[in-house]
């Protein structure tokens, strides 16, 4: 089955406040139709030559404009190397996918549609 052009994007941040702010800013900027905040979770990872553990919050976005969302996350994220992972949405409820497309289209483009 061919892809839909839609992706689900995940990142993690170090506080609930940062997660909520990033989620809201992405939706307000129309680079994501939806953003869900989950957490806290405990992440264990290699960083600067040692195994580290920290409490983080996961933000999951739904979008049709991955590259623009990636730039948005990189610009606002406070990690040196933020997790930004996109998973293609191979299928979904057509009405939901249409909604993602509508909500990630800039207002000036939508206003000119018939």
N, CA, C and O atoms as a GROMACS GRO file, in nm:
protein
  456
    1UNK      N    1   0.085  -0.118   0.000
    1UNK     CA    2   0.000   0.000   0.000
    1UNK      C    3   0.089   0.124   0.000
    1UNK      O    4   0.179   0.134   0.084
    2UNK      N    5   0.067   0.217  -0.091
    2UNK     CA    6   0.150   0.337  -0.096
    2UNK      C    7   0.125   0.426   0.025
    2UNK      O    8   0.017   0.423   0.083
    3UNK      N    9   0.225   0.506   0.061
    3UNK     CA   10   0.210   0.596   0.175
    3UNK      C   11   0.110   0.706   0.147
    3UNK      O   12   0.072   0.731   0.033
    4UNK      N   13   0.068   0.772   0.253
    4UNK     CA   14  -0.033   0.876   0.242
    4UNK      C   15   0.029   1.016   0.233
    4UNK      O   16  -0.040   1.111   0.196
    5UNK      N   17   0.158   1.029   0.266
    5UNK     CA   18   0.220   1.161   0.274
    5UNK      C   19   0.210   1.222   0.412
    5UNK      O   20   0.264   1.329   0.437
    6UNK      N   21   0.140   1.154   0.503
    6UNK     CA   22   0.125   1.200   0.640
    6UNK      C   23   0.223   1.125   0.728
    6UNK      O   24   0.256   1.010   0.702
    7UNK      N   25   0.269   1.192   0.835
    7UNK     CA   26   0.360   1.127   0.929
    7UNK      C   27   0.321   1.160   1.071
    7UNK      O   28   0.254   1.260   1.099
    8UNK      N   29   0.364   1.071   1.161
    8UNK     CA   30   0.354   1.093   1.304
    8UNK      C   31   0.498   1.117   1.350
    8UNK      O   32   0.586   1.035   1.323
    9UNK      N   33   0.522   1.226   1.417
    9UNK     CA   34   0.656   1.267   1.456
    9UNK      C   35   0.665   1.268   1.609
    9UNK      O   36   0.575   1.318   1.677
   10UNK      N   37   0.774   1.214   1.661
   10UNK     CA   38   0.794   1.205   1.806
   10UNK      C   39   0.921   1.280   1.844
   10UNK      O   40   1.022   1.274   1.775
   11UNK      N   41   0.911   1.351   1.956
   11UNK     CA   42   1.028   1.410   2.019
   11UNK      C   43   1.012   1.396   2.170
   11UNK      O   44   0.903   1.366   2.218
   12UNK      N   45   1.119   1.417   2.244
   12UNK     CA   46   1.113   1.418   2.390
   12UNK      C   47   1.175   1.548   2.439
   12UNK      O   48   1.266   1.603   2.377
   13UNK      N   49   1.124   1.595   2.553
   13UNK     CA   50   1.176   1.716   2.616
   13UNK      C   51   1.189   1.693   2.766
   13UNK      O   52   1.136   1.595   2.819
   14UNK      N   53   1.258   1.782   2.834
   14UNK     CA   54   1.291   1.760   2.974
   14UNK      C   55   1.191   1.806   3.077
   14UNK      O   56   1.213   1.784   3.196
   15UNK      N   57   1.081   1.869   3.037
   15UNK     CA   58   0.982   1.912   3.136
   15UNK      C   59   0.843   1.914   3.075
   15UNK      O   60   0.827   1.922   2.953
   16UNK      N   61   0.743   1.905   3.161
   16UNK     CA   62   0.604   1.912   3.115
   16UNK      C   63   0.576   2.047   3.050
   16UNK      O   64   0.508   2.056   2.948
   17UNK      N   65   0.630   2.153   3.110
   17UNK     CA   66   0.608   2.287   3.057
   17UNK      C   67   0.665   2.300   2.916
   17UNK      O   68   0.602   2.358   2.829
   18UNK      N   69   0.787   2.246   2.894
   18UNK     CA   70   0.848   2.251   2.761
   18UNK      C   71   0.767   2.170   2.661
   18UNK      O   72   0.752   2.211   2.546
   19UNK      N   73   0.716   2.055   2.703
   19UNK     CA   74   0.635   1.971   2.616
   19UNK      C   75   0.507   2.042   2.576
   19UNK      O   76   0.471   2.045   2.458
   20UNK      N   77   0.438   2.101   2.674
   20UNK     CA   78   0.314   2.173   2.644
   20UNK      C   79   0.340   2.292   2.552
   20UNK      O   80   0.262   2.317   2.460
   21UNK      N   81   0.447   2.365   2.576
   21UNK     CA   82   0.480   2.482   2.494
   21UNK      C   83   0.513   2.441   2.351
   21UNK      O   84   0.469   2.506   2.256
   22UNK      N   85   0.590   2.334   2.334
   22UNK     CA   86   0.626   2.288   2.201
   22UNK      C   87   0.502   2.237   2.126
   22UNK      O   88   0.485   2.266   2.008
   23UNK      N   89   0.417   2.162   2.195
   23UNK     CA   90   0.294   2.112   2.134
   23UNK      C   91   0.208   2.228   2.086
   23UNK      O   92   0.162   2.230   1.972
   24UNK      N   93   0.185   2.322   2.174
   24UNK     CA   94   0.098   2.436   2.139
   24UNK      C   95   0.158   2.518   2.025
   24UNK      O   96   0.086   2.558   1.933
   25UNK      N   97   0.288   2.544   2.031
   25UNK     CA   98   0.349   2.628   1.927
   25UNK      C   99   0.342   2.562   1.790
   25UNK      O  100   0.323   2.630   1.690
   26UNK      N  101   0.356   2.430   1.784
   26UNK     CA  102   0.350   2.359   1.655
   26UNK      C  103   0.209   2.364   1.598
   26UNK      O  104   0.191   2.381   1.477
   27UNK      N  105   0.109   2.349   1.683
   27UNK     CA  106  -0.030   2.354   1.635
   27UNK      C  107  -0.064   2.498   1.594
   27UNK      O  108  -0.125   2.519   1.490
   28UNK      N  109  -0.026   2.595   1.676
   28UNK     CA  110  -0.053   2.735   1.640
   28UNK      C  111   0.014   2.775   1.509
   28UNK      O  112  -0.042   2.851   1.432
   29UNK      N  113   0.135   2.723   1.485
   29UNK     CA  114   0.208   2.753   1.362
   29UNK      C  115   0.158   2.673   1.242
   29UNK      O  116   0.204   2.693   1.129
   30UNK      N  117   0.064   2.582   1.264
   30UNK     CA  118   0.006   2.496   1.161
   30UNK      C  119   0.109   2.403   1.096
   30UNK      O  120   0.096   2.366   0.980
   31UNK      N  121   0.211   2.366   1.174
   31UNK     CA  122   0.305   2.264   1.127
   31UNK      C  123   0.266   2.127   1.180
   31UNK      O  124   0.325   2.026   1.143
   32UNK      N  125   0.165   2.125   1.268
   32UNK     CA  126   0.106   2.000   1.317
   32UNK      C  127  -0.043   2.024   1.336
   32UNK      O  128  -0.085   2.131   1.381
   33UNK      N  129  -0.123   1.925   1.300
   33UNK     CA  130  -0.267   1.934   1.322
   33UNK      C  131  -0.301   1.903   1.466
   33UNK      O  132  -0.400   1.952   1.520
   34UNK      N  133  -0.218   1.821   1.528
   34UNK     CA  134  -0.244   1.772   1.662
   34UNK      C  135  -0.110   1.741   1.728
   34UNK      O  136  -0.015   1.700   1.660
   35UNK      N  137  -0.102   1.761   1.857
   35UNK     CA  138   0.017   1.724   1.934
   35UNK      C  139  -0.029   1.666   2.066
   35UNK      O  140  -0.110   1.726   2.136
   36UNK      N  141   0.023   1.551   2.100
   36UNK     CA  142  -0.014   1.483   2.225
   36UNK      C  143   0.109   1.476   2.316
   36UNK      O  144   0.218   1.440   2.272
   37UNK      N  145   0.088   1.509   2.442
   37UNK     CA  146   0.195   1.506   2.542
   37UNK      C  147   0.172   1.388   2.634
   37UNK      O  148   0.063   1.371   2.689
   38UNK      N  149   0.274   1.306   2.651
   38UNK     CA  150   0.269   1.190   2.740
   38UNK      C  151   0.389   1.196   2.833
   38UNK      O  152   0.496   1.243   2.795
   39UNK      N  153   0.370   1.147   2.953
   39UNK     CA  154   0.484   1.137   3.043
   39UNK      C  155   0.444   1.165   3.185
   39UNK      O  156   0.328   1.190   3.215
   40UNK      N  157   0.540   1.159   3.270
   40UNK     CA  158   0.681   1.144   3.238
   40UNK      C  159   0.720   1.000   3.206
   40UNK      O  160   0.654   0.904   3.246
   41UNK      N  161   0.830   0.988   3.133
   41UNK     CA  162   0.892   0.859   3.104
   41UNK      C  163   1.037   0.870   3.149
   41UNK      O  164   1.092   0.980   3.158
   42UNK      N  165   1.099   0.758   3.177
   42UNK     CA  166   1.241   0.756   3.208
   42UNK      C  167   1.316   0.709   3.086
   42UNK      O  168   1.291   0.599   3.036
   43UNK      N  169   1.406   0.792   3.038
   43UNK     CA  170   1.488   0.758   2.921
   43UNK      C  171   1.628   0.724   2.967
   43UNK      O  172   1.685   0.793   3.052
   44UNK      N  173   1.684   0.618   2.911
   44UNK     CA  174   1.822   0.578   2.938
   44UNK      C  175   1.894   0.577   2.804
   44UNK      O  176   1.845   0.519   2.707
   45UNK      N  177   2.012   0.640   2.798
   45UNK     CA  178   2.078   0.664   2.669
   45UNK      C  179   2.226   0.693   2.691
   45UNK      O  180   2.270   0.728   2.800
   46UNK      N  181   2.302   0.678   2.582
   46UNK     CA  182   2.442   0.718   2.582
   46UNK      C  183   2.449   0.867   2.552
   46UNK      O  184   2.385   0.914   2.458
   47UNK      N  185   2.527   0.941   2.630
   47UNK     CA  186   2.551   1.082   2.601
   47UNK      C  187   2.684   1.122   2.661
   47UNK      O  188   2.709   1.099   2.780
   48UNK      N  189   2.769   1.181   2.579
   48UNK     CA  190   2.901   1.227   2.620
   48UNK      C  191   2.982   1.117   2.687
   48UNK      O  192   3.047   1.138   2.790
   49UNK      N  193   2.977   0.996   2.626
   49UNK     CA  194   3.061   0.886   2.669
   49UNK      C  195   3.013   0.808   2.789
   49UNK      O  196   3.085   0.721   2.839
   50UNK      N  197   2.893   0.837   2.838
   50UNK     CA  198   2.843   0.766   2.957
   50UNK      C  199   2.694   0.737   2.941
   50UNK      O  200   2.623   0.805   2.868
   51UNK      N  201   2.650   0.634   3.012
   51UNK     CA  202   2.508   0.603   3.014
   51UNK      C  203   2.440   0.701   3.109
   51UNK      O  204   2.481   0.715   3.225
   52UNK      N  205   2.338   0.767   3.060
   52UNK     CA  206   2.263   0.866   3.138
   52UNK      C  207   2.118   0.819   3.152
   52UNK      O  208   2.071   0.739   3.071
   53UNK      N  209   2.049   0.867   3.250
   53UNK     CA  210   1.905   0.847   3.266
   53UNK      C  211   1.843   0.980   3.305
   53UNK      O  212   1.900   1.056   3.384
   54UNK      N  213   1.726   1.007   3.250
   54UNK     CA  214   1.657   1.130   3.286
   54UNK      C  215   1.507   1.114   3.266
   54UNK      O  216   1.461   1.026   3.192
   55UNK      N  217   1.433   1.199   3.333
   55UNK     CA  218   1.289   1.201   3.317
   55UNK      C  219   1.257   1.294   3.200
   55UNK      O  220   1.307   1.406   3.193
   56UNK      N  221   1.171   1.246   3.108
   56UNK     CA  222   1.134   1.325   2.992
   56UNK      C  223   0.984   1.312   2.965
   56UNK      O  224   0.916   1.226   3.020
   57UNK      N  225   0.936   1.401   2.879
   57UNK     CA  226   0.799   1.396   2.831
   57UNK      C  227   0.804   1.379   2.680
   57UNK      O  228   0.887   1.440   2.612
   58UNK      N  229   0.716   1.295   2.628
   58UNK     CA  230   0.709   1.266   2.485
   58UNK      C  231   0.601   1.354   2.423
   58UNK      O  232   0.492   1.369   2.477
   59UNK      N  233   0.634   1.412   2.308
   59UNK     CA  234   0.536   1.487   2.230
   59UNK      C  235   0.524   1.417   2.096
   59UNK      O  236   0.624   1.397   2.026
   60UNK      N  237   0.401   1.380   2.059
   60UNK     CA  238   0.373   1.314   1.932
   60UNK      C  239   0.287   1.408   1.848
   60UNK      O  240   0.182   1.454   1.893
   61UNK      N  241   0.332   1.435   1.727
   61UNK     CA  242   0.265   1.526   1.636
   61UNK      C  243   0.209   1.449   1.516
   61UNK      O  244   0.266   1.347   1.476
   62UNK      N  245   0.099   1.497   1.459
   62UNK     CA  246   0.048   1.447   1.332
   62UNK      C  247   0.060   1.561   1.232
   62UNK      O  248   0.017   1.673   1.259
   63UNK      N  249   0.121   1.531   1.114
   63UNK     CA  250   0.145   1.639   1.017
   63UNK      C  251   0.148   1.589   0.874
   63UNK      O  252   0.167   1.470   0.847
   64UNK      N  253   0.129   1.683   0.783
   64UNK     CA  254   0.147   1.660   0.640
   64UNK      C  255   0.265   1.742   0.588
   64UNK      O  256   0.294   1.741   0.469
   65UNK      N  257   0.334   1.813   0.679
   65UNK     CA  258   0.445   1.901   0.639
   65UNK      C  259   0.567   1.871   0.727
   65UNK      O  260   0.608   1.953   0.808
   66UNK      N  261   0.623   1.751   0.709
   66UNK     CA  262   0.731   1.705   0.797
   66UNK      C  263   0.848   1.803   0.804
   66UNK      O  264   0.891   1.841   0.913
   67UNK      N  265   0.901   1.844   0.690
   67UNK     CA  266   1.022   1.927   0.690
   67UNK      C  267   1.001   2.057   0.768
   67UNK      O  268   1.090   2.102   0.840
   68UNK      N  269   0.885   2.117   0.753
   68UNK     CA  270   0.855   2.241   0.824
   68UNK      C  271   0.842   2.215   0.974
   68UNK      O  272   0.890   2.294   1.055
   69UNK      N  273   0.779   2.104   1.011
   69UNK     CA  274   0.769   2.067   1.153
   69UNK      C  275   0.907   2.040   1.210
   69UNK      O  276   0.938   2.084   1.321
   70UNK      N  277   0.991   1.968   1.137
   70UNK     CA  278   1.127   1.940   1.187
   70UNK      C  279   1.201   2.070   1.217
   70UNK      O  280   1.264   2.082   1.322
   71UNK      N  281   1.195   2.166   1.127
   71UNK     CA  282   1.262   2.294   1.149
   71UNK      C  283   1.205   2.366   1.271
   71UNK      O  284   1.280   2.425   1.349
   72UNK      N  285   1.075   2.360   1.288
   72UNK     CA  286   1.009   2.421   1.403
   72UNK      C  287   1.062   2.359   1.533
   72UNK      O  288   1.098   2.430   1.627
   73UNK      N  289   1.065   2.227   1.538
   73UNK     CA  290   1.113   2.158   1.659
   73UNK      C  291   1.259   2.194   1.685
   73UNK      O  292   1.294   2.228   1.798
   74UNK      N  293   1.344   2.187   1.583
   74UNK     CA  294   1.487   2.218   1.602
   74UNK      C  295   1.507   2.361   1.653
   74UNK      O  296   1.593   2.385   1.737
   75UNK      N  297   1.429   2.454   1.602
   75UNK     CA  298   1.442   2.594   1.641
   75UNK      C  299   1.405   2.616   1.788
   75UNK      O  300   1.467   2.698   1.856
   76UNK      N  301   1.304   2.544   1.837
   76UNK     CA  302   1.255   2.567   1.972
   76UNK      C  303   1.309   2.471   2.077
   76UNK      O  304   1.297   2.497   2.197
   77UNK      N  305   1.367   2.361   2.035
   77UNK     CA  306   1.412   2.257   2.128
   77UNK      C  307   1.539   2.301   2.198
   77UNK      O  308   1.624   2.368   2.138
   78UNK      N  309   1.553   2.264   2.327
   78UNK     CA  310   1.672   2.306   2.400
   78UNK      C  311   1.779   2.196   2.410
   78UNK      O  312   1.883   2.219   2.472
   79UNK      N  313   1.756   2.079   2.350
   79UNK     CA  314   1.859   1.975   2.350
   79UNK      C  315   1.958   2.002   2.237
   79UNK      O  316   1.921   2.056   2.133
   80UNK      N  317   2.085   1.963   2.258
   80UNK     CA  318   2.186   1.975   2.152
   80UNK      C  319   2.149   1.889   2.032
   80UNK      O  320   2.161   1.933   1.917
   81UNK      N  321   2.103   1.768   2.058
   81UNK     CA  322   2.062   1.674   1.953
   81UNK      C  323   1.925   1.619   1.990
   81UNK      O  324   1.916   1.514   2.053
   82UNK      N  325   1.819   1.688   1.953
   82UNK     CA  326   1.686   1.640   1.992
   82UNK      C  327   1.645   1.516   1.914
   82UNK      O  328   1.681   1.498   1.798
   83UNK      N  329   1.570   1.432   1.981
   83UNK     CA  330   1.506   1.320   1.911
   83UNK      C  331   1.397   1.378   1.822
   83UNK      O  332   1.307   1.446   1.871
   84UNK      N  333   1.406   1.352   1.693
   84UNK     CA  334   1.299   1.386   1.600
   84UNK      C  335   1.288   1.267   1.506
   84UNK      O  336   1.371   1.248   1.417
   85UNK      N  337   1.185   1.186   1.528
   85UNK     CA  338   1.167   1.063   1.450
   85UNK      C  339   1.029   1.066   1.386
   85UNK      O  340   0.928   1.088   1.453
   86UNK      N  341   1.026   1.042   1.255
   86UNK     CA  342   0.899   1.041   1.181
   86UNK      C  343   0.866   0.899   1.139
   86UNK      O  344   0.951   0.826   1.089
   87UNK      N  345   0.740   0.863   1.159
   87UNK     CA  346   0.689   0.734   1.115
   87UNK      C  347   0.579   0.760   1.013
   87UNK      O  348   0.482   0.829   1.043
   88UNK      N  349   0.593   0.704   0.893
   88UNK     CA  350   0.488   0.726   0.792
   88UNK      C  351   0.355   0.669   0.837
   88UNK      O  352   0.350   0.564   0.901
   89UNK      N  353   0.249   0.739   0.803
   89UNK     CA  354   0.114   0.689   0.826
   89UNK      C  355   0.072   0.623   0.696
   89UNK      O  356   0.041   0.691   0.598
   90UNK      N  357   0.072   0.491   0.694
   90UNK     CA  358   0.042   0.417   0.571
   90UNK      C  359  -0.106   0.416   0.536
   90UNK      O  360  -0.143   0.405   0.419
   91UNK      N  361  -0.189   0.429   0.636
   91UNK     CA  362  -0.333   0.430   0.614
   91UNK      C  363  -0.398   0.497   0.733
   91UNK      O  364  -0.340   0.506   0.841
   92UNK      N  365  -0.519   0.545   0.713
   92UNK     CA  366  -0.593   0.607   0.821
   92UNK      C  367  -0.733   0.642   0.775
   92UNK      O  368  -0.762   0.638   0.655
   93UNK      N  369  -0.818   0.676   0.868
   93UNK     CA  370  -0.953   0.718   0.835
   93UNK      C  371  -0.944   0.837   0.740
   93UNK      O  372  -0.885   0.939   0.776
   94UNK      N  373  -0.999   0.827   0.620
   94UNK     CA  374  -0.986   0.937   0.523
   94UNK      C  375  -1.027   1.074   0.579
   94UNK      O  376  -0.961   1.174   0.551
   95UNK      N  377  -1.134   1.079   0.656
   95UNK     CA  378  -1.177   1.208   0.711
   95UNK      C  379  -1.071   1.264   0.807
   95UNK      O  380  -1.051   1.385   0.811
   96UNK      N  381  -1.004   1.177   0.884
   96UNK     CA  382  -0.900   1.223   0.976
   96UNK      C  383  -0.779   1.274   0.898
   96UNK      O  384  -0.722   1.378   0.932
   97UNK      N  385  -0.739   1.201   0.794
   97UNK     CA  386  -0.626   1.245   0.713
   97UNK      C  387  -0.658   1.376   0.642
   97UNK      O  388  -0.571   1.462   0.629
   98UNK      N  389  -0.781   1.392   0.595
   98UNK     CA  390  -0.822   1.519   0.535
   98UNK      C  391  -0.810   1.632   0.637
   98UNK      O  392  -0.767   1.743   0.603
   99UNK      N  393  -0.848   1.604   0.761
   99UNK     CA  394  -0.838   1.704   0.866
   99UNK      C  395  -0.692   1.744   0.890
   99UNK      O  396  -0.662   1.862   0.904
  100UNK      N  397  -0.602   1.646   0.894
  100UNK     CA  398  -0.459   1.677   0.909
  100UNK      C  399  -0.414   1.769   0.796
  100UNK      O  400  -0.346   1.869   0.820
  101UNK      N  401  -0.451   1.734   0.673
  101UNK     CA  402  -0.411   1.816   0.558
  101UNK      C  403  -0.464   1.959   0.571
  101UNK      O  404  -0.390   2.054   0.548
  102UNK      N  405  -0.591   1.973   0.606
  102UNK     CA  406  -0.651   2.107   0.620
  102UNK      C  407  -0.581   2.189   0.729
  102UNK      O  408  -0.553   2.307   0.709
  103UNK      N  409  -0.553   2.126   0.842
  103UNK     CA  410  -0.499   2.200   0.956
  103UNK      C  411  -0.350   2.230   0.944
  103UNK      O  412  -0.297   2.311   1.021
  104UNK      N  413  -0.282   2.166   0.851
  104UNK     CA  414  -0.140   2.196   0.831
  104UNK      C  415  -0.117   2.274   0.702
  104UNK      O  416  -0.005   2.282   0.653
  105UNK      N  417  -0.224   2.330   0.648
  105UNK     CA  418  -0.214   2.419   0.532
  105UNK      C  419  -0.224   2.562   0.583
  105UNK      O  420  -0.318   2.595   0.656
  106UNK      N  421  -0.129   2.648   0.547
  106UNK     CA  422  -0.135   2.786   0.595
  106UNK      C  423  -0.268   2.852   0.561
  106UNK      O  424  -0.328   2.825   0.457
  107UNK      N  425  -0.313   2.941   0.649
  107UNK     CA  426  -0.442   3.008   0.632
  107UNK      C  427  -0.451   3.081   0.498
  107UNK      O  428  -0.556   3.077   0.434
  108UNK      N  429  -0.345   3.148   0.455
  108UNK     CA  430  -0.354   3.224   0.331
  108UNK      C  431  -0.376   3.133   0.210
  108UNK      O  432  -0.442   3.174   0.114
  109UNK      N  433  -0.324   3.011   0.214
  109UNK     CA  434  -0.347   2.915   0.106
  109UNK      C  435  -0.489   2.864   0.114
  109UNK      O  436  -0.556   2.852   0.012
  110UNK      N  437  -0.536   2.832   0.235
  110UNK     CA  438  -0.673   2.781   0.251
  110UNK      C  439  -0.774   2.887   0.210
  110UNK      O  440  -0.877   2.854   0.152
  111UNK      N  441  -0.747   3.012   0.239
  111UNK     CA  442  -0.842   3.118   0.208
  111UNK      C  443  -0.860   3.136   0.058
  111UNK      O  444  -0.965   3.181   0.012
  112UNK      N  445  -0.757   3.100  -0.020
  112UNK     CA  446  -0.768   3.116  -0.165
  112UNK      C  447  -0.830   2.996  -0.234
  112UNK      O  448  -0.858   3.001  -0.354
  113UNK      N  449  -0.854   2.887  -0.160
  113UNK     CA  450  -0.918   2.770  -0.220
  113UNK      C  451  -1.066   2.801  -0.246
  113UNK      O  452  -1.130   2.873  -0.170
  114UNK      N  453  -1.119   2.744  -0.356
  114UNK     CA  454  -1.261   2.766  -0.385
  114UNK      C  455  -1.350   2.698  -0.284
  114UNK      O  456  -1.472   2.706  -0.293
   0.00000   0.00000   0.00000
